[in-house]
């Protein structure tokens, strides 16, 4: 790309697609700013050298839309996380709930519980793959996640599932358990959770006012109950609390990054992960209500009075650091995803459109209605398989076709987008147009990518220590 990119300092850069690197352009490189004919001649020869070496050769966009079926099966055999929707019932009625009135891309909630028959069937199916030659992992931890609704409303199934998993002896494989809970029933089941060393994520938006969207079905505040239960857990099992308990806050118009972070830090000496409201699947007539509640995370962080302290303490999960980490991975030639990549540099790399996780690369999610999905954070309209009456239907060839269809709807947009190597969008979170086609609302033209480059380079000029800090402290998943 031959367009000059200017950082806030006024320094100019050029991005070389073929070398995947940025070139600093001294002022003298631009002919009308040269001080002498010798300077002009030097920079002309330098530019000719770069041209000869292909520095400005555009990178070919090798976009594919198909996963190999063997790859899908390998992901299942080397699974990282099995997530089970224990129940779709909940003892709270949070205003912004992803399964509430704001959204319409999920199965109707009927207070339904998961069946052990279906859970056992899926575990047995996966165990067959874990014991097969397709499992090439060693000394692996598989996280079993229990999801809701509020998962503790169906505690018997949680215990029954764990009891069954503990009867499955697979050498080199260990199960660990995690759960996100609203904390209302925490004191009732905390003995078991501590005994099994559950990785526990407690949903809490901050102070009483911050947390006021999290109400019971009768409209009463849940704040006092949750705080009391969490304090009891901390007092009863301090070592467990320190090692295994975390917090999650939803950002909205009644809290901020600073208020949520500071409250939880002061009361429990814990950091909290902070996420925005999902923009996917919003019911048309609820868009105004959603817009009222929605707050952008990066803007909230910048508004924090002690922004530097917050960013430093939340390093790695704050928007700026994540953006820089993605920038390094996509647009510098110093990131390696595997050991062979370090030694064997490919001339061409094939990309799939968007940044959608490959099927089952991270997890598999079983809903109460028996749908098999790649993730709990997406809508439930496109299942990849099912478990019905103890029978698993999961076919890699059909999954391949589903993804080809999804990518086929959007690949033409990706072919023209300048952020194709660094897309941060999941295809499942895109909205469809009137014709039912998926439409990307984050398309980058040349103007947008230059602005993105300029912003990243400006940050690195102002805070050069970020490069080393990100390189040493962050793991790219």
SULHUDA-V54405 format. One record per helix or strand of 2 or more residues. SS is the DSSP state (~ for helix, > for strand). FROM is the first residue (numbers start at 1). TO is the last residue. If there is no record, write none. Layout:
SS_FROM_TO ; SS_FROM_TO
This chain:
>_5_6 ; >_12_16 ; >_21_25 ; ~_27_29 ; ~_31_33 ; ~_37_52 ; >_63_64 ; ~_69_77 ; >_81_85 ; ~_116_130 ; >_140_147 ; ~_151_165 ; >_173_181 ; ~_186_195 ; >_199_203 ; >_215_216 ; ~_223_236 ; ~_238_244 ; >_245_250 ; ~_257_268 ; >_272_275 ; ~_284_293 ; ~_297_303 ; ~_307_313 ; ~_319_331 ; ~_339_343 ; >_351_352 ; >_363_366 ; >_371_373 ; >_385_388 ; >_391_393 ; ~_396_408 ; ~_411_416 ; ~_427_429 ; >_431_432 ; >_438_439 ; ~_446_462 ; ~_465_473
